[in-house]
Amino acid sequence: MRRWIPWLVALAFVSPVVAPSTSTAEGNKPSRARKAGDKKKPRKKAKSKTKRASKTSLASRRSETRKHVGSPRPAILTILEREIHCPSDMVAVAGRVCVDRFETSLVDAASGKAWSPFYPPDLARATESFVFYRDARERAPERSLDAMMPLPPVPTWSPKAKAVSAQNVLPQGYLNADQAQAACQEAGKRLCTEAEWLTACRGEDNREFPYGATYEQGTCNVYRENHPSALLHNNASRYHDDPRNNLVVFEGKSLLQKTGAAPRCASRWGNDAIMDMVGNLDEWVDDQNGVFVGGFYSRGTRAGCFSRIDAHPRGYSDYSTGTRCCADPIETTATVDP
């Protein structure tokens, strides 16, 4: 392991940052925004902001590596030689299960009206978040991104959230596992098991990444150059419920991309493909203790389909937590040898 340390340190120092005080990875820790009236702890004077940012990035990458290597890889499903039939918005996987082609977005089950992807599907929580960050923005330093960037409008109606698999829309963040499960069930679907999700991500050729056997920077929307909270608040470890996080643009490119915007980040199954299973948003799977997989756009991971976080309970949510749904096949056709 020691012989790799210089290489890792070098990697950390060449990672691009927008400014010396920002970090490129979040470290996968839960955080809470500072409430009004809380006393802000005085900051210690940093000897070198550039070095501090680099060390934070390196520590985050080591943390992700430990989670990947130290945990047993979940089993994948055995591919069955049979034809299954799935709804048009889903892809048939392994002769066993139907998986949403795109990450989940939400609509109201009754009206079909789209819910804002920038707020949790809970009107009280969405309103509380809007008010907190609206007031905080008024106190932000002049000309900071926090001060200049307006908040997205908060919905004024309560949704009965239904999961939708649609192309060219921003996927729904700010989901906890129970909300994700309920939204899938409202659509007549369910959360994927981890084995189903992993099998779907690896494609019919059983690859480490949707596109192949080795990591390619930029093919999927993961390991991006910066972190939204670092850019908005100069602190990547806090303010993860800010409704603006998934609206942040860095060097002319949105950190969160619309579904299907990375054409080669495609897990192939026959003539079809499942999009964005690595990167964009983390995706909740069906686990009683809470697991999300795939990585999100600013997570410092090269684990591909094996990116896995189990550090948060099912009730946890932030800007990076989304999902996609699975379903049992509509019908199965046995394969007959000629």
C-alpha positions as CSV (number, residue, x, y, z in Angstrom):
1,M,0.0,0.0,0.0
2,R,2.9,2.4,0.9
3,R,4.2,2.5,-2.7
4,W,0.8,3.9,-3.8
5,I,0.8,6.8,-1.4
6,P,2.9,9.2,-3.5
7,W,0.7,8.5,-6.5
8,L,-2.4,9.2,-4.5
9,V,-1.0,12.5,-3.1
10,A,0.0,13.6,-6.6
11,L,-3.5,12.8,-7.8
12,A,-5.0,14.9,-5.1
13,F,-2.8,17.9,-6.0
14,V,-3.6,17.9,-9.7
15,S,-7.4,17.6,-9.1
16,P,-9.0,20.8,-10.5
17,V,-10.6,23.2,-8.0
18,V,-12.5,26.4,-8.7
19,A,-10.7,28.3,-5.9
20,P,-8.1,27.4,-3.3
21,S,-10.7,27.1,-0.5
22,T,-13.0,24.6,-2.2
23,S,-13.1,20.8,-2.0
24,T,-13.9,18.3,-4.8
25,A,-15.6,15.7,-2.7
26,E,-18.0,15.7,0.1
27,G,-16.8,12.8,2.3
28,N,-20.2,11.1,2.5
29,K,-21.1,12.6,5.9
30,P,-24.6,13.6,6.9
31,S,-24.9,17.3,7.6
32,R,-27.4,19.9,8.7
33,A,-27.7,23.5,7.8
34,R,-27.0,25.9,10.7
35,K,-30.3,27.0,12.2
36,A,-31.1,30.7,12.9
37,G,-29.7,31.7,16.3
38,D,-27.0,29.1,16.4
39,K,-23.6,30.5,17.3
40,K,-21.0,30.1,14.6
41,K,-17.8,28.6,15.8
42,P,-14.7,30.7,15.0
43,R,-12.5,29.3,12.3
44,K,-8.9,28.5,12.9
45,K,-6.5,30.2,10.6
46,A,-5.5,27.8,7.8
47,K,-1.8,27.6,6.9
48,S,-2.6,26.7,3.3
49,K,-6.0,26.6,1.8
50,T,-4.8,24.8,-1.3
51,K,-3.2,22.0,0.7
52,R,-6.3,21.7,3.0
53,A,-8.5,21.3,0.0
54,S,-6.2,18.7,-1.5
55,K,-6.1,16.7,1.7
56,T,-9.8,16.8,2.0
57,S,-10.2,15.4,-1.5
58,L,-7.6,12.7,-0.8
59,A,-9.3,11.7,2.4
60,S,-12.7,11.5,0.7
61,R,-11.3,9.2,-2.1
62,R,-9.7,6.9,0.5
63,S,-13.0,6.7,2.4
64,E,-14.8,5.7,-0.8
65,T,-12.2,3.1,-1.6
66,R,-12.4,1.6,1.9
67,K,-16.2,1.2,1.6
68,H,-15.8,-0.4,-1.8
69,V,-12.9,-2.8,-1.0
70,G,-13.8,-3.5,2.7
71,S,-17.4,-4.6,2.0
72,P,-18.3,-7.9,0.1
73,R,-19.7,-7.3,-3.3
74,P,-23.3,-8.2,-3.6
75,A,-24.2,-11.1,-5.8
76,I,-25.6,-10.5,-9.3
77,L,-28.5,-12.3,-10.8
78,T,-28.0,-15.3,-13.0
79,I,-29.2,-14.4,-16.6
80,L,-32.0,-16.6,-17.7
81,E,-32.4,-17.5,-21.3
82,R,-36.0,-16.4,-21.7
83,E,-37.9,-13.4,-23.0
84,I,-39.8,-11.2,-20.6
85,H,-42.1,-8.3,-21.5
86,C,-41.9,-4.9,-19.7
87,P,-43.7,-1.6,-19.8
88,S,-42.4,0.8,-22.5
89,D,-40.6,3.0,-19.9
90,M,-38.6,0.0,-18.6
91,V,-35.9,-2.3,-19.8
92,A,-35.9,-6.1,-19.6
93,V,-32.9,-7.3,-17.5
94,A,-31.5,-10.8,-17.2
95,G,-34.8,-12.5,-18.2
96,R,-36.0,-11.7,-14.7
97,V,-36.9,-8.1,-13.9
98,C,-37.9,-4.8,-15.5
99,V,-35.8,-1.7,-14.6
100,D,-36.6,1.9,-15.3
101,R,-34.7,3.3,-18.3
102,F,-34.2,6.6,-16.6
103,E,-33.7,8.0,-13.1
104,T,-36.9,8.8,-11.2
105,S,-38.7,12.1,-11.6
106,L,-41.9,12.8,-9.6
107,V,-45.5,13.8,-10.6
108,D,-48.7,14.0,-8.6
109,A,-50.5,10.7,-9.0
110,A,-53.9,12.4,-9.4
111,S,-53.2,15.4,-11.7
112,G,-49.9,14.3,-13.4
113,K,-48.5,17.7,-12.5
114,A,-44.7,17.6,-12.1
115,W,-43.2,18.1,-8.6
116,S,-40.1,20.3,-8.3
117,P,-36.9,18.2,-8.4
118,F,-35.3,20.7,-6.0
119,Y,-37.5,20.0,-3.0
120,P,-38.5,16.9,-1.0
121,P,-42.0,15.6,-1.8
122,D,-43.3,17.0,1.5
123,L,-44.9,20.5,1.4
124,A,-44.0,21.3,5.0
125,R,-40.4,20.4,4.6
126,A,-40.1,22.1,1.2
127,T,-41.5,25.3,2.6
128,E,-39.3,25.2,5.7
129,S,-36.2,24.7,3.4
130,F,-37.3,27.6,1.1
131,V,-37.8,30.0,4.0
132,F,-34.5,29.1,5.7
133,Y,-32.3,29.6,2.6
134,R,-34.3,32.7,1.5
135,D,-33.5,34.4,4.8
136,A,-29.9,33.1,4.9
137,R,-29.3,34.4,1.3
138,E,-30.2,38.0,2.5
139,R,-27.3,37.7,5.0
140,A,-24.8,36.2,2.6
141,P,-21.7,38.2,1.6
142,E,-22.3,40.6,-1.3
143,R,-21.3,39.2,-4.7
144,S,-21.0,35.6,-3.3
145,L,-22.8,32.9,-5.3
146,D,-25.1,32.4,-2.3
147,A,-26.2,36.0,-2.5
148,M,-26.6,36.2,-6.2
149,M,-28.3,32.9,-6.9
150,P,-32.1,32.9,-6.4
151,L,-34.0,30.0,-5.0
152,P,-36.3,27.9,-7.2
153,P,-40.0,28.5,-6.5
154,V,-41.4,26.3,-3.8
155,P,-44.6,24.3,-4.8
156,T,-47.8,25.4,-3.1
157,W,-49.6,22.1,-3.2
158,S,-49.1,18.7,-1.5
159,P,-48.2,15.9,-3.9
160,K,-49.1,12.2,-3.8
161,A,-45.8,11.4,-5.4
162,K,-45.7,9.0,-8.3
163,A,-42.4,7.9,-9.9
164,V,-41.9,8.5,-13.6
165,S,-39.1,7.3,-15.9
166,A,-38.7,10.0,-18.5
167,Q,-35.9,11.3,-20.7
168,N,-34.5,14.9,-20.8
169,V,-35.7,16.0,-17.3
170,L,-33.9,16.7,-14.1
171,P,-34.2,13.6,-11.9
172,Q,-35.7,14.0,-8.4
173,G,-33.2,14.6,-5.6
174,Y,-33.9,15.1,-1.8
175,L,-35.6,11.7,-1.5
176,N,-35.3,9.4,1.4
177,A,-35.8,5.6,1.0
178,D,-39.3,5.5,2.3
179,Q,-40.4,8.3,-0.1
180,A,-38.6,6.6,-3.0
181,Q,-40.4,3.3,-2.1
182,A,-43.8,5.0,-1.9
183,A,-43.3,6.8,-5.2
184,C,-42.4,3.5,-7.0
185,Q,-45.4,1.7,-5.4
186,E,-47.7,4.5,-6.6
187,A,-46.5,3.8,-10.1
188,G,-47.2,0.1,-9.7
189,K,-43.5,-0.6,-9.3
190,R,-41.1,-1.1,-6.4
191,L,-37.6,-0.3,-5.3
192,C,-34.9,-2.5,-6.9
193,T,-33.1,-5.0,-4.7
194,E,-29.4,-4.3,-4.7
195,A,-28.7,-7.5,-6.7
196,E,-31.2,-6.4,-9.4
197,W,-29.7,-2.9,-9.5
198,L,-26.1,-4.2,-9.8
199,T,-27.1,-6.7,-12.5
200,A,-28.8,-4.0,-14.5
201,C,-25.9,-1.6,-14.2
202,R,-23.3,-4.1,-15.4
203,G,-25.3,-4.9,-18.5
204,E,-25.5,-8.2,-20.3
205,D,-21.7,-8.3,-20.8
206,N,-21.2,-8.1,-17.0
207,R,-18.9,-5.1,-17.0
208,E,-17.5,-3.0,-14.2
209,F,-18.9,0.2,-15.7
210,P,-21.9,0.7,-18.0
211,Y,-19.6,1.4,-20.9
212,G,-16.8,-1.1,-20.4
213,A,-14.2,-2.7,-18.1
214,T,-12.1,0.4,-17.2
215,Y,-12.9,3.8,-15.8
216,E,-13.3,6.7,-18.2
217,Q,-13.4,10.2,-16.8
218,G,-16.5,12.1,-18.1
219,T,-18.3,9.3,-19.7
220,C,-20.8,9.1,-16.8
221,N,-21.6,12.2,-14.7
222,V,-19.5,11.3,-11.7
223,Y,-16.3,12.6,-10.0
224,R,-17.0,16.1,-11.2
225,E,-14.6,19.0,-10.8
226,N,-16.4,20.7,-7.9
227,H,-19.1,20.4,-5.3
228,P,-22.2,22.5,-5.1
229,S,-22.0,23.3,-1.4
230,A,-18.4,24.3,-1.8
231,L,-19.3,26.8,-4.6
232,L,-22.5,28.1,-2.9
233,H,-21.3,28.2,0.8
234,N,-17.5,27.6,0.6
235,N,-18.2,24.4,2.7
236,A,-18.7,21.0,1.0
237,S,-19.7,19.3,4.2
238,R,-22.8,21.3,5.1
239,Y,-26.0,22.8,3.6
240,H,-26.9,19.6,1.7
241,D,-30.6,20.5,1.8
242,D,-30.2,23.8,0.0
243,P,-32.7,23.7,-2.9
244,R,-30.1,25.4,-5.2
245,N,-27.5,22.7,-5.0
246,N,-28.7,20.8,-8.1
247,L,-28.9,24.1,-10.1
248,V,-25.2,25.0,-9.7
249,V,-23.3,25.5,-12.9
250,F,-19.5,25.1,-13.0
251,E,-17.4,26.3,-16.0
252,G,-20.5,26.5,-18.1
253,K,-21.8,23.0,-17.3
254,S,-24.6,22.0,-14.9
255,L,-23.4,19.7,-12.2
256,L,-26.7,17.7,-12.3
257,Q,-27.6,16.7,-15.8
258,K,-30.9,15.8,-17.4
259,T,-31.7,12.2,-17.8
260,G,-30.1,10.5,-20.7
261,A,-27.6,13.4,-21.3
262,A,-24.6,11.1,-21.1
263,P,-25.2,8.8,-24.1
264,R,-22.3,6.4,-23.5
265,C,-23.3,6.0,-19.8
266,A,-25.6,3.2,-21.0
267,S,-26.0,-0.3,-19.5
268,R,-26.8,-2.4,-22.5
269,W,-29.4,-5.2,-22.6
270,G,-30.1,-6.5,-26.1
271,N,-31.1,-3.6,-28.3
272,D,-32.0,-1.4,-25.3
273,A,-30.1,0.3,-22.6
274,I,-30.6,1.8,-19.1
275,M,-29.2,5.3,-18.7
276,D,-27.1,7.0,-16.0
277,M,-26.8,4.1,-13.5
278,V,-23.4,5.4,-12.6
279,G,-23.3,9.1,-11.5
280,N,-25.8,11.9,-11.7
281,L,-27.7,11.0,-8.5
282,D,-27.2,8.2,-6.0
283,E,-30.1,5.7,-6.1
284,W,-31.9,4.2,-3.1
285,V,-32.3,0.4,-3.3
286,D,-34.5,-1.9,-1.2
287,D,-32.5,-2.4,2.0
288,Q,-34.0,-2.3,5.5
289,N,-30.9,-0.5,6.9
290,G,-30.6,2.1,4.0
291,V,-28.3,1.7,1.0
292,F,-27.9,3.9,-2.0
293,V,-25.7,3.0,-5.0
294,G,-24.2,4.3,-8.2
295,G,-22.5,7.5,-7.0
296,F,-23.6,11.1,-7.7
297,Y,-22.0,13.8,-9.8
298,S,-19.6,15.1,-7.2
299,R,-18.7,11.9,-5.4
300,G,-15.0,11.1,-5.7
301,T,-15.4,7.5,-6.8
302,R,-14.1,5.3,-9.6
303,A,-16.0,2.2,-8.3
304,G,-18.5,2.3,-11.2
305,C,-21.4,-0.1,-10.7
306,F,-20.0,-1.0,-7.3
307,S,-20.2,2.5,-5.7
308,R,-22.2,1.8,-2.6
309,I,-23.0,3.9,0.5
310,D,-24.6,2.3,3.6
311,A,-23.7,5.0,6.2
312,H,-27.2,6.6,6.3
313,P,-30.5,5.3,7.6
314,R,-33.6,5.1,5.3
315,G,-34.9,8.4,6.6
316,Y,-31.8,10.3,5.3
317,S,-32.1,12.6,2.3
318,D,-30.2,15.4,0.6
319,Y,-29.7,16.9,-2.9
320,S,-27.8,13.8,-4.1
321,T,-30.3,11.1,-3.2
322,G,-32.7,9.8,-5.9
323,T,-33.9,6.4,-7.1
324,R,-35.2,4.4,-10.0
325,C,-37.8,1.7,-9.9
326,C,-38.1,-2.0,-10.7
327,A,-41.0,-4.2,-11.5
328,D,-41.8,-7.9,-12.2
329,P,-42.3,-8.7,-15.8
330,I,-45.7,-8.4,-17.5
331,E,-45.4,-11.8,-19.0
332,T,-42.7,-14.4,-19.7
333,T,-42.1,-16.3,-22.9
334,A,-40.2,-19.5,-22.6
335,T,-37.2,-19.9,-25.0
336,V,-37.6,-22.9,-27.2
337,D,-34.5,-24.5,-28.9
338,P,-35.0,-25.0,-32.7
